[in-house]
Amino acid sequence: MISKIYQPQASANVLYVSLLLISQSILATEPEELESLLLTDFIGVSPNLGWYVQNDNVMGGKSEGGFQVSTSELIFSGNTNTNGGGFSSIRTKPLELDLSGYSGIRVKVKADGRRYTWSIQTDARWSSRKINYWADFNTTANEISIIDIPFDSFLPQFRGFKLDGPELDTGQIEEFALYQYDKTDGPFELRLLSVEAYSDGH
């Protein structure tokens, strides 16, 4: 069974993605007319976003996590330990994405029922340091879910502390990341099948 979950509203390579963005922009006269844009689906013909691992051991934590790519999916799994940072994450290589014509990120996942976090990084800074924009999403255990994460649900933060701004600039996206950071101890597993940018109505 495939379920589709809409998150609540809150306040291969870069060249390949850029060409898709340009071609869709030419065909569309209004943002809502844009089709969804496939960012990756792990099948082999879509862009390779260059994922790598970063766990809380960079700040003295004890969580473990990693990923492997198999046929048509990326498997993100490990074990979180809240006696420390309490998180595991995977991140992309540097990106150059203009998604200003879209409404949010759509992920297709099969997970364990835990809450996960999608992160976006731009060139925005706080006290001269880069900040991230986080949005949580829930999963349904052992079911494939298509989850829409609206851009206006992403909140700026620095090292886990929420900031008042600046707002997310979707025209300057430089990195994506996927976190397990639900402040719960124990094993986790999320199978990421695809990532898209979507527009309202699609």
LOTILO-767938 format. One record per residue (C-alpha): x, y, z; residue in one letter. Coordinates in pm, whole numbers, padded with zeros to 5 digits, always signed. Layout:
N
XYZa;...
This chain:
202
+00000+00000+00000m;+00121+00349-00083i;-00005+00632+00135s;+00030+01001+00062k;+00097+01231+00355i;+00076+01609+00338y;+00277+01786+00605q;+00098+02076+00783p;+00174+02431+00670q;+00398+02626+00912a;+00463+03004+00894s;+02400+01268-01305a;+02474+01624-01145n;+02411+01993-01106v;+02408+02056-01481l;+02141+01789-01537y;+01915+01942-01273v;+01979+02295-01401s;+01881+02199-01756l;+01559+02043-01629l;+01480+02359-01434l;+01543+02581-01736i;+01334+02367-01971s;+01041+02357-01729q;+01063+02732-01668s;+01037+02797-02042i;+00730+02577-02075l;+00550+02726-01774a;+00401+03074-01763t;+00297+03053-01396e;+00468+02869-01105p;+00161+02653-01043e;+00186+02516-01398e;+00524+02355-01331l;+00536+01978-01323e;+00716+01813-01035s;+01093+01802-01085l;+01272+01475-01016l;+01589+01543-00816l;+01695+01182-00767t;+01544+00833-00765d;+01854+00610-00733f;+01773+00417-01049i;+02091+00527-01221g;+01972+00777-01483v;+01885+01057-01239s;+02142+01294-01083p;+02384+01157-00825n;+02357+01399-00533l;+02677+01269-00371g;+02542+01163-00032w;+02779+01128+00262y;+02738+01055+00637v;+02763+01292+00932q;+02673+01160+01276n;+02676+01323+01619d;+03026+01193+01689n;+03148+01519+01531v;+03032+01677+01860m;+03112+01390+02096g;+02789+01193+02051g;+02744+00817+02038k;+02488+00764+01761s;+02568+00541+01467e;+02433+00564+01116g;+02511+00517+00752g;+02357+00437+00416f;+02381+00207+00121q;+02235+00241-00225v;+02070-00066-00370s;+01840-00110-00667t;+01609+00195-00680s;+01654+00308-00317e;+01889+00453-00059l;+01875+00277+00278i;+01953+00513+00569f;+01987+00317+00895s;+02164+00306+01228g;+02110+00356+01598n;+02052+00685+01780t;+02182+00753+02130n;+02049+01059+02310t;+02342+01053+02553n;+02518+01307+02334g;+02406+01481+02017g;+02139+01222+01948g;+02139+01240+01569f;+02251+01067+01254s;+02239+01234+00914s;+02325+01199+00549i;+02401+01502+00336r;+02450+01583-00031t;+02752+01725-00201k;+02732+02103-00274p;+02440+02188-00502l;+02335+02483-00716e;+01957+02463-00728l;+01697+02728-00801d;+01364+02586-00686l;+01192+02922-00647s;+00913+02816-00884g;+00817+02520-00665y;+00619+02474-00344s;+00823+02218-00155g;+01011+01890-00142i;+00835+01558-00203r;+00996+01240-00071v;+00889+00883-00132k;+00994+00666+00161v;+00938+00338+00337k;+01035+00376+00701a;+00983+00262+01059d;+00724+00502+01198g;+00978+00740+01354r;+00993+01112+01283r;+01266+01237+01047y;+01393+01579+00945t;+01465+01718+00598w;+01724+01995+00593s;+01806+02261+00337i;+02115+02481+00336q;+02152+02802+00138t;+02408+03081+00151d;+02227+03231+00454a;+02439+03299+00762r;+02398+03387+01130w;+02696+03546+01305s;+02900+03471+00991s;+02819+03097+01013r;+02603+02899+00775k;+02261+02801+00903i;+02024+02520+00810n;+01650+02511+00752y;+01471+02214+00910w;+01127+02059+00863a;+01014+01741+01039d;+00800+01474+00878f;+00634+01164+01018n;+00648+00817+00867t;+00417+00518+00878t;+00582+00193+00979a;+00637-00054+00695n;+00438+00147+00439e;+00553+00334+00132i;+00453+00698+00181s;+00468+00999-00049i;+00528+01299+00176i;+00506+01664+00075d;+00718+01903+00283i;+00622+02263+00197p;+00901+02516+00177f;+00717+02746+00417d;+00738+02479+00689s;+01121+02501+00698f;+01255+02693+00998l;+01604+02844+01030p;+01828+02698+01299q;+02189+02682+01404f;+02317+02370+01580r;+01968+02278+01691g;+01866+02624+01813f;+01581+02794+01630k;+01646+03139+01484l;+01412+03426+01399d;+01541+03446+01041g;+01627+03490+00765p;+01355+03325+00560e;+01441+03037+00330l;+01556+03150-00015d;+01459+02860-00241t;+01649+03014-00530g;+01985+02953-00359q;+01979+02589-00242i;+02328+02455-00176e;+02268+02133+00019e;+02005+01880+00128f;+02031+01661+00435a;+01819+01389+00594l;+01830+01354+00974y;+01714+01104+01231q;+01684+01341+01524y;+01358+01263+01704d;+01529+01253+02046k;+01463+00881+02086t;+01713+00602+02155d;+01719+00298+01934g;+01753+00158+01584p;+01613+00333+01279f;+01574+00259+00910e;+01437+00472+00628l;+01436+00367+00264r;+01444+00673+00040l;+01299+00591-00301l;+01288+00935-00464s;+01316+01309-00405v;+01127+01568-00610e;+01044+01936-00604a;+00669+01982-00640y;+00439+02272-00717s;+00086+02321-00585d;-00162+02122-00788g;+00091+01853-00889h;
